[in-house]
Amino acid sequence: MTTLQVKVAARREEAHDIIALELVAVDGAALPAFTAGAHIDVHLPGGLVRQYSLCNAPHEQHRYQIGVLRDVNSRGGSVAVHEALKLGDILTISAPRNQFALVPAQHSLLLAGGIGVTPILCMAEALAAAGASFEMHYCARSPARQAFRERIAASGFAARVVHHYDDGEAAQKLDLDALLAQADPATHLYVCGPAGFIAHVVDTARARGWPDAQAHFEYFGAAPVKADGNGAFEVKLASSGQVYTIPPERTVIQVLCEHGVDVPVSCEQGICGTCLTRVLEGEPDHRDQYLTDEERAANDQFTPCCSRARSALLVLDL
């Protein structure tokens, strides 16, 4: 995977528990181009690698901007960003990848929950620049916890953004039933935010007849998966015939890594797709947020960082 060296050129307290970082190339060169919805892998102090959506305007190549929420349930990434990173620090990042791209449509409906605004804001920038029809709804706990408020207010698309606050009057809260009351074949829906927010939007859209092909979403963290009932299973490497037992409390990646089997991995939550591996035999128990329903049904690939097996054995193309 291509990596780049960047410097933290700016750091701003964007909202309560949210900071925005501006990253520029160490050598001052232009950064690789990206499209709205793209994210980068950021290698953080302590050996952590985390994914963050780019939230600056896609035409910009002199910088990348990310927004990071300090998460009380952090596995270390957000704490590292908030407490360890400072101006001038040099970081390794990946080139941008996009698994949440805009689809050409007559109208786009953008829904952001909390820090999920980062890719949604980038989409709004791109759609506005293209003169496309769109509207954006931005939900937050309170104005103090809403990132990029000033930027949105100063933008040319401010009138297309509706703000909703959990601690506000009932009349201003998001009426999802009304917003998605009727599926429109000319409209594509995009949603990003906490797992519960995304699930509520997607479930409501499906109940109102929105086709899955018109509803696009991206998680910032893996949806909760109950580990109760995890059983042991085996994986076999097609190249060597070696078989490894995966106990209930360990992942495939952990066991393979322990035995010197190199599988690229990044998020370790089934979000980014870095570790996606072909399955030659057996039935995976998909626990990722990366594959589509159709891809899962094919059962010919899975994410070994979090997914398991329904069958006693998985034969992997490794």
Phi and psi in degrees as GROMACS dihedral restraints (atoms count N, CA, C in turn):
[ dihedral_restraints ]
;  ai    aj    ak    al  type     phi  dphi    fc
    3     4     5     6     1   -66.1    20    10
    4     5     6     7     1   133.1    20    10
    6     7     8     9     1  -123.0    20    10
    7     8     9    10     1   158.2    20    10
    9    10    11    12     1  -133.1    20    10
   10    11    12    13     1   152.0    20    10
   12    13    14    15     1  -102.6    20    10
   13    14    15    16     1   123.4    20    10
   15    16    17    18     1  -128.2    20    10
   16    17    18    19     1   161.6    20    10
   18    19    20    21     1  -117.6    20    10
   19    20    21    22     1   142.8    20    10
   21    22    23    24     1   -75.7    20    10
   22    23    24    25     1   104.1    20    10
   24    25    26    27     1   -91.8    20    10
   25    26    27    28     1   -21.4    20    10
   27    28    29    30     1  -154.5    20    10
   28    29    30    31     1   147.0    20    10
   30    31    32    33     1  -140.3    20    10
   31    32    33    34     1   124.9    20    10
   33    34    35    36     1  -133.6    20    10
   34    35    36    37     1   135.2    20    10
   36    37    38    39     1   -75.7    20    10
   37    38    39    40     1   101.7    20    10
   39    40    41    42     1   -83.7    20    10
   40    41    42    43     1   -32.7    20    10
   42    43    44    45     1  -166.6    20    10
   43    44    45    46     1   177.6    20    10
   45    46    47    48     1   -59.0    20    10
   46    47    48    49     1   120.1    20    10
   48    49    50    51     1    68.4    20    10
   49    50    51    52     1    15.5    20    10
   51    52    53    54     1  -128.5    20    10
   52    53    54    55     1   128.4    20    10
   54    55    56    57     1  -119.3    20    10
   55    56    57    58     1   150.3    20    10
   57    58    59    60     1  -110.9    20    10
   58    59    60    61     1   134.8    20    10
   60    61    62    63     1  -116.4    20    10
   61    62    63    64     1   138.5    20    10
   63    64    65    66     1  -108.4    20    10
   64    65    66    67     1   124.8    20    10
   66    67    68    69     1  -112.8    20    10
   67    68    69    70     1   133.2    20    10
   69    70    71    72     1  -128.7    20    10
   70    71    72    73     1   155.6    20    10
   72    73    74    75     1   -63.7    20    10
   73    74    75    76     1   137.5    20    10
   75    76    77    78     1   -58.4    20    10
   76    77    78    79     1   -37.7    20    10
   78    79    80    81     1   -88.4    20    10
   79    80    81    82     1     4.4    20    10
   81    82    83    84     1    79.6    20    10
   82    83    84    85     1     1.8    20    10
   84    85    86    87     1   -75.3    20    10
   85    86    87    88     1   167.1    20    10
   87    88    89    90     1   -68.3    20    10
   88    89    90    91     1   143.7    20    10
   90    91    92    93     1   -85.6    20    10
   91    92    93    94     1   158.0    20    10
   93    94    95    96     1   -57.5    20    10
   94    95    96    97     1   141.8    20    10
   96    97    98    99     1   -64.4    20    10
   97    98    99   100     1   154.5    20    10
   99   100   101   102     1  -143.5    20    10
  100   101   102   103     1   163.8    20    10
  102   103   104   105     1  -115.5    20    10
  103   104   105   106     1   159.4    20    10
  105   106   107   108     1   -57.4    20    10
  106   107   108   109     1   132.6    20    10
  108   109   110   111     1    99.9    20    10
  109   110   111   112     1    -5.4    20    10
  111   112   113   114     1   -74.9    20    10
  112   113   114   115     1   158.3    20    10
  114   115   116   117     1  -135.2    20    10
  115   116   117   118     1   166.3    20    10
  117   118   119   120     1  -126.8    20    10
  118   119   120   121     1   153.1    20    10
  120   121   122   123     1   -86.3    20    10
  121   122   123   124     1   132.7    20    10
  123   124   125   126     1  -117.2    20    10
  124   125   126   127     1   122.6    20    10
  126   127   128   129     1   -85.9    20    10
  127   128   129   130     1   115.5    20    10
  129   130   131   132     1  -103.7    20    10
  130   131   132   133     1   164.5    20    10
  132   133   134   135     1   -55.8    20    10
  133   134   135   136     1   143.1    20    10
  135   136   137   138     1    90.5    20    10
  136   137   138   139     1     6.8    20    10
  138   139   140   141     1    82.0    20    10
  139   140   141   142     1     9.1    20    10
  141   142   143   144     1   -80.2    20    10
  142   143   144   145     1   147.1    20    10
  144   145   146   147     1  -126.9    20    10
  145   146   147   148     1   124.4    20    10
  147   148   149   150     1  -132.1    20    10
  148   149   150   151     1   154.5    20    10
  150   151   152   153     1  -101.6    20    10
  151   152   153   154     1   134.3    20    10
  153   154   155   156     1  -135.8    20    10
  154   155   156   157     1   134.5    20    10
  156   157   158   159     1   -72.3    20    10
  157   158   159   160     1   145.7    20    10
  159   160   161   162     1   -82.6    20    10
  160   161   162   163     1   133.1    20    10
  162   163   164   165     1  -120.3    20    10
  163   164   165   166     1     2.7    20    10
  165   166   167   168     1   -83.8    20    10
  166   167   168   169     1   172.2    20    10
  168   169   170   171     1   -64.0    20    10
  169   170   171   172     1   135.7    20    10
  171   172   173   174     1   -63.9    20    10
  172   173   174   175     1   -19.5    20    10
  174   175   176   177     1   -76.6    20    10
  175   176   177   178     1   -11.8    20    10
  177   178   179   180     1   -78.6    20    10
  178   179   180   181     1   132.4    20    10
  180   181   182   183     1  -124.8    20    10
  181   182   183   184     1     3.5    20    10
  183   184   185   186     1   -88.3    20    10
  184   185   186   187     1   -10.9    20    10
  186   187   188   189     1  -158.0    20    10
  187   188   189   190     1   160.7    20    10
  189   190   191   192     1  -119.3    20    10
  190   191   192   193     1   139.3    20    10
  192   193   194   195     1  -121.1    20    10
  193   194   195   196     1   134.6    20    10
  195   196   197   198     1  -129.3    20    10
  196   197   198   199     1   154.7    20    10
  198   199   200   201     1  -120.3    20    10
  199   200   201   202     1   133.9    20    10
  201   202   203   204     1  -128.8    20    10
  202   203   204   205     1   122.7    20    10
  204   205   206   207     1   -86.2    20    10
  205   206   207   208     1   134.7    20    10
  207   208   209   210     1   -77.1    20    10
  208   209   210   211     1   108.8    20    10
  210   211   212   213     1   -99.0    20    10
  211   212   213   214     1   126.4    20    10
  213   214   215   216     1   -65.2    20    10
  214   215   216   217     1   -22.4    20    10
  216   217   218   219     1  -100.0    20    10
  217   218   219   220     1    20.8    20    10
  219   220   221   222     1   -58.9    20    10
  220   221   222   223     1   143.5    20    10
  222   223   224   225     1   -90.1    20    10
  223   224   225   226     1    13.6    20    10
  225   226   227   228     1   119.7    20    10
  226   227   228   229     1   -22.6    20    10
  228   229   230   231     1   -66.2    20    10
  229   230   231   232     1   -51.3    20    10
  231   232   233   234     1   -68.8    20    10
  232   233   234   235     1   -33.7    20    10
  234   235   236   237     1   -65.0    20    10
  235   236   237   238     1   -41.5    20    10
  237   238   239   240     1   -61.3    20    10
  238   239   240   241     1   -41.8    20    10
  240   241   242   243     1   -65.6    20    10
  241   242   243   244     1   -47.5    20    10
  243   244   245   246     1   -72.1    20    10
  244   245   246   247     1   -35.2    20    10
  246   247   248   249     1  -104.4    20    10
  247   248   249   250     1   -26.8    20    10
  249   250   251   252     1  -104.0    20    10
  250   251   252   253     1   -30.0    20    10
  252   253   254   255     1   -82.8    20    10
  253   254   255   256     1   139.1    20    10
  255   256   257   258     1  -140.2    20    10
  256   257   258   259     1   168.1    20    10
  258   259   260   261     1   -55.4    20    10
  259   260   261   262     1   136.2    20    10
  261   262   263   264     1    89.6    20    10
  262   263   264   265     1   -10.8    20    10
  264   265   266   267     1   -63.1    20    10
  265   266   267   268     1   144.5    20    10
  267   268   269   270     1   -99.9    20    10
  268   269   270   271     1   131.5    20    10
  270   271   272   273     1  -127.4    20    10
  271   272   273   274     1   152.2    20    10
  273   274   275   276     1   -98.4    20    10
  274   275   276   277     1   131.8    20    10
  276   277   278   279     1  -132.3    20    10
  277   278   279   280     1   164.7    20    10
  279   280   281   282     1   -88.6    20    10
  280   281   282   283     1   165.0    20    10
  282   283   284   285     1   -66.9    20    10
  283   284   285   286     1   153.5    20    10
  285   286   287   288     1   -62.7    20    10
  286   287   288   289     1   142.9    20    10
  288   289   290   291     1  -127.2    20    10
  289   290   291   292     1   148.1    20    10
  291   292   293   294     1  -129.3    20    10
  292   293   294   295     1   114.2    20    10
  294   295   296   297     1  -115.8    20    10
  295   296   297   298     1    14.2    20    10
  297   298   299   300     1  -141.5    20    10
  298   299   300   301     1    48.8    20    10
  300   301   302   303     1   -81.5    20    10
  301   302   303   304     1   151.8    20    10
  303   304   305   306     1   -67.6    20    10
  304   305   306   307     1   145.5    20    10
  306   307   308   309     1  -111.9    20    10
  307   308   309   310     1   134.9    20    10
  309   310   311   312     1   -54.7    20    10
  310   311   312   313     1   129.1    20    10
  312   313   314   315     1  -156.2    20    10
  313   314   315   316     1   158.1    20    10
  315   316   317   318     1   -67.1    20    10
  316   317   318   319     1   -31.0    20    10
  318   319   320   321     1  -149.4    20    10
  319   320   321   322     1   143.5    20    10
  321   322   323   324     1  -121.6    20    10
  322   323   324   325     1   135.0    20    10
  324   325   326   327     1  -113.0    20    10
  325   326   327   328     1   114.4    20    10
  327   328   329   330     1  -106.9    20    10
  328   329   330   331     1   125.5    20    10
  330   331   332   333     1  -123.5    20    10
  331   332   333   334     1   123.2    20    10
  333   334   335   336     1  -120.3    20    10
  334   335   336   337     1   134.9    20    10
  336   337   338   339     1  -117.6    20    10
  337   338   339   340     1   114.6    20    10
  339   340   341   342     1    59.3    20    10
  340   341   342   343     1  -131.4    20    10
  342   343   344   345     1   -68.0    20    10
  343   344   345   346     1   -10.7    20    10
  345   346   347   348     1   -62.7    20    10
  346   347   348   349     1    -4.3    20    10
  348   349   350   351     1   -66.9    20    10
  349   350   351   352     1   -21.2    20    10
  351   352   353   354     1   -59.5    20    10
  352   353   354   355     1   -53.8    20    10
  354   355   356   357     1   -71.2    20    10
  355   356   357   358     1   -30.7    20    10
  357   358   359   360     1   -65.5    20    10
  358   359   360   361     1   -40.5    20    10
  360   361   362   363     1   -63.7    20    10
  361   362   363   364     1   -39.9    20    10
  363   364   365   366     1   -62.0    20    10
  364   365   366   367     1   -39.7    20    10
  366   367   368   369     1   -63.2    20    10
  367   368   369   370     1   -42.6    20    10
  369   370   371   372     1   -61.3    20    10
  370   371   372   373     1   -41.4    20    10
  372   373   374   375     1   -59.4    20    10
  373   374   375   376     1   -45.1    20    10
  375   376   377   378     1   -67.8    20    10
  376   377   378   379     1   -43.6    20    10
  378   379   380   381     1   -66.4    20    10
  379   380   381   382     1   -40.6    20    10
  381   382   383   384     1   -64.0    20    10
  382   383   384   385     1   -42.2    20    10
  384   385   386   387     1   -63.8    20    10
  385   386   387   388     1   -30.9    20    10
  387   388   389   390     1   -86.6    20    10
  388   389   390   391     1    -3.4    20    10
  390   391   392   393     1    70.2    20    10
  391   392   393   394     1    25.4    20    10
  393   394   395   396     1   -85.6    20    10
  394   395   396   397     1   158.2    20    10
  396   397   398   399     1   -83.2    20    10
  397   398   399   400     1   127.9    20    10
  399   400   401   402     1  -161.4    20    10
  400   401   402   403     1   163.6    20    10
  402   403   404   405     1  -140.5    20    10
  403   404   405   406     1   152.5    20    10
  405   406   407   408     1  -129.9    20    10
  406   407   408   409     1   135.0    20    10
  408   409   410   411     1  -118.7    20    10
  409   410   411   412     1   127.0    20    10
  411   412   413   414     1  -120.6    20    10
  412   413   414   415     1   111.6    20    10
  414   415   416   417     1  -102.9    20    10
  415   416   417   418     1   133.0    20    10
  417   418   419   420     1  -146.4    20    10
  418   419   420   421     1   162.9    20    10
  420   421   422   423     1   -66.7    20    10
  421   422   423   424     1   -37.9    20    10
  423   424   425   426     1  -162.1    20    10
  424   425   426   427     1   163.8    20    10
  426   427   428   429     1   -57.4    20    10
  427   428   429   430     1   -34.0    20    10
  429   430   431   432     1   -67.3    20    10
  430   431   432   433     1   -21.1    20    10
  432   433   434   435     1  -104.1    20    10
  433   434   435   436     1    14.6    20    10
  435   436   437   438     1  -103.0    20    10
  436   437   438   439     1   111.5    20    10
  438   439   440   441     1   -74.8    20    10
  439   440   441   442     1   151.0    20    10
  441   442   443   444     1    63.9    20    10
  442   443   444   445     1    25.4    20    10
  444   445   446   447     1   -60.8    20    10
  445   446   447   448     1   -46.3    20    10
  447   448   449   450     1   -64.9    20    10
  448   449   450   451     1   -40.9    20    10
  450   451   452   453     1   -62.7    20    10
  451   452   453   454     1   -43.2    20    10
  453   454   455   456     1   -65.0    20    10
  454   455   456   457     1   -43.9    20    10
  456   457   458   459     1   -61.8    20    10
  457   458   459   460     1   -32.6    20    10
  459   460   461   462     1   -88.3    20    10
  460   461   462   463     1    -4.5    20    10
  462   463   464   465     1   -79.9    20    10
  463   464   465   466     1   166.0    20    10
  465   466   467   468     1   -77.2    20    10
  466   467   468   469     1    -6.9    20    10
  468   469   470   471     1  -113.2    20    10
  469   470   471   472     1    16.5    20    10
  471   472   473   474     1   -55.1    20    10
  472   473   474   475     1   -35.9    20    10
  474   475   476   477     1   -69.2    20    10
  475   476   477   478     1   -15.4    20    10
  477   478   479   480     1   -92.9    20    10
  478   479   480   481     1    -0.2    20    10
  480   481   482   483     1  -105.7    20    10
  481   482   483   484     1   126.2    20    10
  483   484   485   486     1  -108.9    20    10
  484   485   486   487     1   127.7    20    10
  486   487   488   489     1   -99.8    20    10
  487   488   489   490     1   138.2    20    10
  489   490   491   492     1  -130.7    20    10
  490   491   492   493     1   133.4    20    10
  492   493   494   495     1  -125.4    20    10
  493   494   495   496     1   135.4    20    10
  495   496   497   498     1   -61.3    20    10
  496   497   498   499     1   -33.4    20    10
  498   499   500   501     1   -95.1    20    10
  499   500   501   502     1    13.1    20    10
  501   502   503   504     1   -94.6    20    10
  502   503   504   505     1  -178.0    20    10
  504   505   506   507     1   -62.6    20    10
  505   506   507   508     1   150.3    20    10
  507   508   509   510     1   -58.2    20    10
  508   509   510   511     1   -35.8    20    10
  510   511   512   513     1   -63.9    20    10
  511   512   513   514     1   -25.0    20    10
  513   514   515   516     1   -95.3    20    10
  514   515   516   517     1    -2.5    20    10
  516   517   518   519     1   -74.6    20    10
  517   518   519   520     1   154.1    20    10
  519   520   521   522     1   -66.0    20    10
  520   521   522   523     1   121.4    20    10
  522   523   524   525     1   -98.1    20    10
  523   524   525   526     1    86.2    20    10
  525   526   527   528     1   -66.5    20    10
  526   527   528   529     1   -36.6    20    10
  528   529   530   531     1   -59.8    20    10
  529   530   531   532     1   -42.5    20    10
  531   532   533   534     1   -71.9    20    10
  532   533   534   535     1   -40.9    20    10
  534   535   536   537     1   -63.7    20    10
  535   536   537   538     1   -37.8    20    10
  537   538   539   540     1  -107.0    20    10
  538   539   540   541     1    21.7    20    10
  540   541   542   543     1   -55.9    20    10
  541   542   543   544     1   -35.8    20    10
  543   544   545   546     1  -134.6    20    10
  544   545   546   547     1   125.2    20    10
  546   547   548   549     1   -65.3    20    10
  547   548   549   550     1   132.8    20    10
  549   550   551   552     1  -114.7    20    10
  550   551   552   553     1   115.6    20    10
  552   553   554   555     1   -62.4    20    10
  553   554   555   556     1   -15.2    20    10
  555   556   557   558     1   -91.8    20    10
  556   557   558   559     1    -3.5    20    10
  558   559   560   561     1  -114.3    20    10
  559   560   561   562     1   137.3    20    10
  561   562   563   564     1  -111.4    20    10
  562   563   564   565     1   138.3    20    10
  564   565   566   567     1  -105.8    20    10
  565   566   567   568     1   134.5    20    10
  567   568   569   570     1  -127.5    20    10
  568   569   570   571     1   132.9    20    10
  570   571   572   573     1  -140.3    20    10
  571   572   573   574     1   138.2    20    10
  573   574   575   576     1  -146.0    20    10
  574   575   576   577     1   142.9    20    10
  576   577   578   579     1   158.0    20    10
  577   578   579   580     1  -160.8    20    10
  579   580   581   582     1   -60.3    20    10
  580   581   582   583     1   154.9    20    10
  582   583   584   585     1   -55.7    20    10
  583   584   585   586     1   -42.0    20    10
  585   586   587   588     1   -64.6    20    10
  586   587   588   589     1   -38.2    20    10
  588   589   590   591     1   -64.7    20    10
  589   590   591   592     1   -47.6    20    10
  591   592   593   594     1   -61.6    20    10
  592   593   594   595     1   -45.4    20    10
  594   595   596   597     1   -60.4    20    10
  595   596   597   598     1   -40.7    20    10
  597   598   599   600     1   -64.0    20    10
  598   599   600   601     1   -43.5    20    10
  600   601   602   603     1   -66.3    20    10
  601   602   603   604     1   -49.2    20    10
  603   604   605   606     1   -64.5    20    10
  604   605   606   607     1   -42.5    20    10
  606   607   608   609     1   -64.4    20    10
  607   608   609   610     1   -40.4    20    10
  609   610   611   612     1   -65.4    20    10
  610   611   612   613     1   -43.1    20    10
  612   613   614   615     1   -60.8    20    10
  613   614   615   616     1   -45.8    20    10
  615   616   617   618     1   -62.3    20    10
  616   617   618   619     1   -40.3    20    10
  618   619   620   621     1   -65.4    20    10
  619   620   621   622     1   -26.2    20    10
  621   622   623   624     1   -93.9    20    10
  622   623   624   625     1     7.0    20    10
  624   625   626   627     1    91.0    20    10
  625   626   627   628     1    12.7    20    10
  627   628   629   630     1   -73.5    20    10
  628   629   630   631     1   126.0    20    10
  630   631   632   633     1   -65.0    20    10
  631   632   633   634     1   146.6    20    10
  633   634   635   636     1   -58.7    20    10
  634   635   636   637     1   -29.7    20    10
  636   637   638   639     1   -67.8    20    10
  637   638   639   640     1   -15.6    20    10
  639   640   641   642     1  -103.1    20    10
  640   641   642   643     1    -0.9    20    10
  642   643   644   645     1  -117.4    20    10
  643   644   645   646     1   115.2    20    10
  645   646   647   648     1  -116.2    20    10
  646   647   648   649     1   137.2    20    10
  648   649   650   651     1  -146.5    20    10
  649   650   651   652     1   158.1    20    10
  651   652   653   654     1  -144.3    20    10
  652   653   654   655     1   130.3    20    10
  654   655   656   657     1   -87.0    20    10
  655   656   657   658     1   148.4    20    10
  657   658   659   660     1   -94.0    20    10
  658   659   660   661     1   -15.8    20    10
  660   661   662   663     1  -149.7    20    10
  661   662   663   664     1   158.2    20    10
  663   664   665   666     1   -65.1    20    10
  664   665   666   667     1   141.7    20    10
  666   667   668   669     1   -65.1    20    10
  667   668   669   670     1   144.7    20    10
  669   670   671   672     1   -59.1    20    10
  670   671   672   673     1   136.8    20    10
  672   673   674   675     1  -127.5    20    10
  673   674   675   676     1   125.4    20    10
  675   676   677   678     1   -73.9    20    10
  676   677   678   679     1   130.5    20    10
  678   679   680   681     1   -87.7    20    10
  679   680   681   682     1    -5.7    20    10
  681   682   683   684     1   -56.9    20    10
  682   683   684   685     1   133.2    20    10
  684   685   686   687     1    87.2    20    10
  685   686   687   688     1     1.4    20    10
  687   688   689   690     1   -55.9    20    10
  688   689   690   691     1   131.7    20    10
  690   691   692   693     1  -115.7    20    10
  691   692   693   694     1   163.2    20    10
  693   694   695   696     1   -75.5    20    10
  694   695   696   697     1   151.1    20    10
  696   697   698   699     1  -152.8    20    10
  697   698   699   700     1   175.5    20    10
  699   700   701   702     1  -120.5    20    10
  700   701   702   703     1   148.1    20    10
  702   703   704   705     1  -120.8    20    10
  703   704   705   706     1   141.7    20    10
  705   706   707   708     1  -120.7    20    10
  706   707   708   709     1   133.2    20    10
  708   709   710   711     1   -88.2    20    10
  709   710   711   712     1   122.6    20    10
  711   712   713   714     1   -62.6    20    10
  712   713   714   715     1   -32.1    20    10
  714   715   716   717     1   -71.2    20    10
  715   716   717   718     1   -36.7    20    10
  717   718   719   720     1  -114.5    20    10
  718   719   720   721     1   -17.8    20    10
  720   721   722   723     1    80.0    20    10
  721   722   723   724     1     0.3    20    10
  723   724   725   726     1   -67.8    20    10
  724   725   726   727     1   137.3    20    10
  726   727   728   729     1  -115.4    20    10
  727   728   729   730     1   135.2    20    10
  729   730   731   732     1  -125.0    20    10
  730   731   732   733     1   140.4    20    10
  732   733   734   735     1   -91.0    20    10
  733   734   735   736     1   131.8    20    10
  735   736   737   738     1  -104.8    20    10
  736   737   738   739     1   106.5    20    10
  738   739   740   741     1   -72.3    20    10
  739   740   741   742     1   165.1    20    10
  741   742   743   744     1   -57.3    20    10
  742   743   744   745     1   -32.8    20    10
  744   745   746   747     1   -93.6    20    10
  745   746   747   748     1     2.8    20    10
  747   748   749   750     1  -124.8    20    10
  748   749   750   751     1   156.3    20    10
  750   751   752   753     1   -95.7    20    10
  751   752   753   754     1   164.8    20    10
  753   754   755   756     1   -60.4    20    10
  754   755   756   757     1   -44.2    20    10
  756   757   758   759     1   -57.9    20    10
  757   758   759   760     1   -45.2    20    10
  759   760   761   762     1   -60.2    20    10
  760   761   762   763     1   -44.9    20    10
  762   763   764   765     1   -68.8    20    10
  763   764   765   766     1   -44.3    20    10
  765   766   767   768     1   -63.9    20    10
  766   767   768   769     1   -42.0    20    10
  768   769   770   771     1   -62.1    20    10
  769   770   771   772     1   -39.9    20    10
  771   772   773   774     1   -60.2    20    10
  772   773   774   775     1   -28.2    20    10
  774   775   776   777     1  -102.1    20    10
  775   776   777   778     1    16.5    20    10
  777   778   779   780     1    78.6    20    10
  778   779   780   781     1    16.2    20    10
  780   781   782   783     1   -90.8    20    10
  781   782   783   784     1   117.9    20    10
  783   784   785   786     1   -89.5    20    10
  784   785   786   787     1   114.2    20    10
  786   787   788   789     1  -124.3    20    10
  787   788   789   790     1   122.2    20    10
  789   790   791   792     1   -57.1    20    10
  790   791   792   793     1   134.5    20    10
  792   793   794   795     1  -145.3    20    10
  793   794   795   796     1   148.9    20    10
  795   796   797   798     1  -135.4    20    10
  796   797   798   799     1   -75.8    20    10
  798   799   800   801     1   -74.0    20    10
  799   800   801   802     1   -28.8    20    10
  801   802   803   804     1    62.1    20    10
  802   803   804   805     1    20.3    20    10
  804   805   806   807     1  -128.9    20    10
  805   806   807   808     1     3.2    20    10
  807   808   809   810     1    75.6    20    10
  808   809   810   811     1    28.4    20    10
  810   811   812   813     1  -105.4    20    10
  811   812   813   814     1   -40.0    20    10
  813   814   815   816     1   -92.0    20    10
  814   815   816   817     1   -23.3    20    10
  816   817   818   819     1    83.6    20    10
  817   818   819   820     1     2.5    20    10
  819   820   821   822     1   -58.3    20    10
  820   821   822   823     1   -40.1    20    10
  822   823   824   825     1   -90.9    20    10
  823   824   825   826     1     7.3    20    10
  825   826   827   828     1   -50.1    20    10
  826   827   828   829     1   127.7    20    10
  828   829   830   831     1  -130.4    20    10
  829   830   831   832     1   139.3    20    10
  831   832   833   834     1   -72.1    20    10
  832   833   834   835     1   138.2    20    10
  834   835   836   837     1  -108.3    20    10
  835   836   837   838     1   121.4    20    10
  837   838   839   840     1   -92.3    20    10
  838   839   840   841     1   -31.1    20    10
  840   841   842   843     1  -146.9    20    10
  841   842   843   844     1   151.9    20    10
  843   844   845   846     1    98.3    20    10
  844   845   846   847     1   172.1    20    10
  846   847   848   849     1  -119.5    20    10
  847   848   849   850     1   114.7    20    10
  849   850   851   852     1   -71.1    20    10
  850   851   852   853     1   155.3    20    10
  852   853   854   855     1  -105.8    20    10
  853   854   855   856     1    95.1    20    10
  855   856   857   858     1   -72.4    20    10
  856   857   858   859     1   126.1    20    10
  858   859   860   861     1  -130.6    20    10
  859   860   861   862     1    23.6    20    10
  861   862   863   864     1   -96.5    20    10
  862   863   864   865     1   173.3    20    10
  864   865   866   867     1  -117.3    20    10
  865   866   867   868     1    17.1    20    10
  867   868   869   870     1  -101.3    20    10
  868   869   870   871     1   -48.1    20    10
  870   871   872   873     1   -74.6    20    10
  871   872   873   874     1   148.0    20    10
  873   874   875   876     1   -77.0    20    10
  874   875   876   877     1   167.3    20    10
  876   877   878   879     1   -59.6    20    10
  877   878   879   880     1   -37.8    20    10
  879   880   881   882     1   -67.2    20    10
  880   881   882   883     1   -40.5    20    10
  882   883   884   885     1   -67.2    20    10
  883   884   885   886     1   -37.4    20    10
  885   886   887   888     1   -64.7    20    10
  886   887   888   889     1   -42.5    20    10
  888   889   890   891     1   -62.3    20    10
  889   890   891   892     1   -28.3    20    10
  891   892   893   894     1   -69.2    20    10
  892   893   894   895     1   -26.0    20    10
  894   895   896   897     1    55.3    20    10
  895   896   897   898     1    31.7    20    10
  897   898   899   900     1  -111.6    20    10
  898   899   900   901     1     8.8    20    10
  900   901   902   903     1  -159.7    20    10
  901   902   903   904     1   156.3    20    10
  903   904   905   906     1  -157.5    20    10
  904   905   906   907     1   171.2    20    10
  906   907   908   909     1  -105.2    20    10
  907   908   909   910     1   103.0    20    10
  909   910   911   912     1   -69.5    20    10
  910   911   912   913     1    -6.5    20    10
  912   913   914   915     1   -73.2    20    10
  913   914   915   916     1   -23.9    20    10
  915   916   917   918     1  -142.0    20    10
  916   917   918   919     1   -27.4    20    10
  918   919   920   921     1   -78.0    20    10
  919   920   921   922     1   159.3    20    10
  921   922   923   924     1  -127.8    20    10
  922   923   924   925     1  -150.5    20    10
  924   925   926   927     1  -132.8    20    10
  925   926   927   928     1   141.2    20    10
  927   928   929   930     1   -88.2    20    10
  928   929   930   931     1   -28.8    20    10
  930   931   932   933     1   -90.7    20    10
  931   932   933   934     1   166.6    20    10
  933   934   935   936     1   -71.1    20    10
  934   935   936   937     1   -22.8    20    10
  936   937   938   939     1  -141.4    20    10
  937   938   939   940     1   137.9    20    10
  939   940   941   942     1  -116.9    20    10
  940   941   942   943     1   128.6    20    10
  942   943   944   945     1   -99.5    20    10
  943   944   945   946     1   119.8    20    10
  945   946   947   948     1  -105.1    20    10
  946   947   948   949     1   145.6    20    10
  948   949   950   951     1   -80.5    20    10
  949   950   951   952     1    63.9    20    10
